[in-house]
Amino acid sequence: MVRRVLLRHFPCEVGEVDSGLDVLDRLAAAPHSLLILDYKMPLMNGLETLRAIRGHAQGGRTPPPQR
């Protein structure tokens, strides 16, 4: 992936997931400093994922992952 190649020059750990729901699962397990979201992710696109993350950060409820 292009992101992985670009980020290898920085001292960071890179993780990848397959869907927006997987992003929410990963964030629930551990905090992250940077997210790069694709708009066309399956199950929950990048915009929906970002709205869920922001809603949770502002005291709202993040919808539970539904598979």
Secondary structure, 3 states (H helix, E strand, C coil): CHHHHHHCCCCCCCCCCCCHHHHHHHHHHCCCCCCCCCCCCCCCCHHHHHHHHHHHHCCCCCCCCCC
